[in-house]
């Protein structure tokens, strides 16, 4: 699992880190952040976030609202010394709620619950089949960042790396539209879920990639993205 801690108190971050290091299984990623702003600016994807509510600057509730605009699946567990925040925490679809001082047993129980839900979600999401140069490949839509028509082939940029296949980018666009993909340029089809921000005619993705936004398609693409984000906000 990929886990993050966001708390403006160093002692609280260190305590959680120490307990997480004692968890019997290793995590693929374990990062810490000092503020909601720092977490959001990172653009990184996680499976589980331990988030303090009462932080300086952007508090945990507002941080979660902004997270939900781009990520509905992240499991957010609030960690706070104030029980009265519980109602607000669940208004932004919090996965859990831990009171400080956190007990290791409760912390581990939240991790186990998150792992169980994660496995169920993976089973619900059907993989798609692609005939790549490496052979028949199954990919989850969420694991694909974008498709690019390059050198008479289609490049698939995924979480695991780059794959190539034959075909037409227009056919890819039509096939992937129902999975939340759209074309910002005649040579690209991008996963709207993986867009971090747009500056001018450049689209920055959460994996650090930058792809072009054509001037001709800019207005329509931004409208498609806005509608996609609005629809997800209502979920």
KAVENQUI-V788181 format. One line per field, one symbol per residue. phi: phi as a letter, one per 20 degrees, with the letter a starting at -180 (. if undefined). psi: psi as a letter, one per 30 degrees, with the letter a starting at -180 (. if undefined). burial: + if it has 16 or more other C-alpha atoms within 10 Angstrom, else -. Layout:
phi = ???
psi = ???
burial = ???
This chain:
phi = .dccccbedfffffffggfffeffdfdfbbdccebfffffffmedcebcecfeedfmfffffgfgffffcbeegeddfcbedffeggfgffdlfeabdefffegffffffffffffffffffffeefdeceefeofcdcfgfedeadceblmcdededfepdccbeqdffffgffegfendbdeafdccdfffeeeaccmdcdddfenfccfdfffdgfffffffffffffffef
psi = ljklkjkfjeeeeeeeeeeeffkfkkkfkjlkkfleeeeefeglklekkjkkeillbjleeeeeeeefffjffkjkjkjlfjfffeeeeffghkeljkkkkkkeeeeeeeeeeeeeeeeeeeeejklkkkjlffakkkkkeffkelkkjkhglkkjjlffaklkllakfeeeeeefefghlljflfgkkkjffgkelkjbhkkklfgflklkjkeegeeeeeeeeeeeeeeeff.
burial = +-++++++---++--++--+---------+-+++++--+---+-+++++++++++---+++-++-++++++-++++++++-----+--++-+++++++---+-+--++-++--++--+-----------+-+--------++-++++++----+++++----+++---+--++--+---+++++++++++++++++------+++++---++++---+--+--++--++------
